[in-house]
């Protein structure tokens, strides 16, 4: 897909964004290196205590994400964010970074995880799923939830 700029202002904004992104990446890499250096200095006991605390925190996040999903469903607030909370930390699911929905025309992508596997593969919001692993995605016009469930099953 070709892209052009509508004005010089658009080009300037993109340059500023690119610089900000590069600065953020450099800061992230520096922080990561500092944390790796600090981690190397931990004793075995300190490392074990931190691992136990991390596991407890992961469990709390998992429980909180399930509760957020439950409340969202009870309020009938089905958004890409609510869907992600529903499956956060669920090891049975392969997360490729897409949120799917369906309409009379079939299954489509309505949300993407920035820099996730799907986004890196070039999938965009609004794309329609035709097939997954050479298996056709079935259109189920009368039951959109069934269409999405059938498409998700193809990812397994």
C-alpha positions in Angstrom: 0.0 0.0 0.0 1.4 3.3 -1.0 1.2 6.3 1.4 1.7 10.0 0.8 1.7 13.1 2.9 -1.1 15.6 2.7 1.1 18.5 3.8 4.5 19.3 5.2 2.9 19.4 8.6 2.1 15.7 8.3 5.7 14.9 7.4 7.0 16.9 10.4 4.6 15.2 12.8 5.8 11.8 11.6 9.4 12.8 12.0 8.7 14.0 15.6 6.9 10.7 16.3 9.8 8.7 14.9 12.2 10.6 17.1 10.1 10.1 20.2 9.7 6.4 19.4 13.5 6.1 19.0 14.1 7.9 22.3 11.6 5.6 24.1 13.3 2.5 22.6 16.7 3.8 23.7 15.4 4.5 27.3 13.8 1.0 27.4 17.1 -0.7 26.4 19.0 1.3 29.0 16.5 0.4 31.7 16.6 -3.2 30.6 20.4 -3.3 30.8 20.4 -1.6 34.3 17.9 -4.2 35.5 19.9 -7.1 34.2 23.0 -5.7 36.0 21.1 -5.4 39.3 19.6 -8.9 38.8 23.1 -10.4 38.4 24.0 -9.2 41.9 21.1 -10.9 43.7 21.7 -13.8 46.1 19.9 -17.1 45.5 17.7 -16.4 48.5 16.8 -12.9 47.2 16.1 -14.3 43.8 13.8 -17.1 45.2 11.9 -14.5 47.3 11.4 -12.3 44.2 10.3 -15.2 42.1 7.7 -16.1 44.8 6.5 -12.5 44.9 6.3 -12.4 41.1 4.2 -15.6 41.0 1.8 -14.2 43.6 1.5 -10.9 41.6 0.8 -12.9 38.4 -1.9 -14.8 40.2 -3.5 -11.5 41.4 -3.4 -10.0 37.9 -5.0 -13.2 36.5 -7.8 -13.1 39.1 -8.3 -9.3 38.5 -8.4 -9.7 34.7 -11.0 -12.5 35.0 -13.1 -10.2 37.3 -12.9 -7.3 34.8 -14.0 -9.6 32.0 -17.0 -10.9 34.1 -18.1 -7.4 35.0 -17.7 -6.2 31.4 -19.9 -9.1 30.2 -22.5 -8.5 32.8 -22.7 -4.9 31.7 -22.8 -6.0 28.0 -19.6 -4.0 27.3 -17.9 -6.2 24.8 -14.8 -4.2 23.7 -11.4 -5.4 22.5 -10.1 -4.5 26.0 -12.7 -6.6 27.8 -12.0 -9.5 25.5 -8.2 -9.3 26.2 -8.9 -9.3 29.9 -11.0 -12.4 29.5 -8.1 -14.4 28.2 -5.1 -12.6 29.8 -2.8 -15.2 31.5 -4.8 -18.1 30.1 -2.1 -20.5 28.9 -4.5 -22.5 26.8 -4.9 -19.7 24.3 -2.5 -18.7 21.6 -2.5 -14.9 21.5 -1.6 -13.5 18.2 -2.8 -10.0 18.9 -6.2 -9.9 17.2 -9.7 -9.2 18.4 -12.3 -10.8 16.1 -15.9 -9.9 15.4 -18.4 -11.1 12.7 -21.2 -9.6 10.6 -23.2 -10.8 7.6 -20.1 -10.8 5.5 -18.0 -13.0 7.7 -15.3 -12.7 10.4 -13.2 -9.5 10.6 -10.4 -8.0 12.7 -11.7 -5.2 15.0 -8.6 -4.7 17.2 -4.9 -5.4 17.1 -2.2 -5.5 19.7 0.4 -2.9 18.7 3.6 -4.6 17.6 2.0 -8.0 18.2 2.5 -11.0 15.9 -0.6 -10.1 13.8 0.4 -6.5 13.4 4.0 -7.5 12.5 2.6 -9.8 9.9 0.7 -6.9 8.2 -2.8 -7.7 9.5 -4.9 -4.5 9.9 -8.1 -3.5 11.6 -10.9 -4.2 9.2 -9.2 -7.1 7.4 -11.6 -10.1 6.8 -10.5 -13.6 7.6 -10.9 -15.8 4.5 -8.9 -18.8 5.7 -6.6 -19.9 8.5 -3.9 -22.5 7.8 -5.5 -23.1 4.4 -8.9 -23.9 6.1 -11.8 -21.7 5.0 -13.4 -19.4 7.6 -17.1 -20.2 7.5 -19.7 -17.3 7.2 -22.5 -17.7 9.7 -24.7 -14.7 9.1 -27.4 -15.7 11.6 -25.0 -16.3 14.5 -22.0 -14.0 14.6 -20.8 -15.5 17.9 -20.7 -18.9 16.3 -18.7 -17.5 13.3 -16.1 -16.0 15.6 -15.9 -19.2 17.7 -15.5 -21.3 14.5 -12.7 -18.9 13.3 -10.9 -19.1 16.7 -11.1 -22.9 16.6 -9.0 -22.8 13.4 -6.1 -21.2 15.3 -5.7 -24.2 17.5 
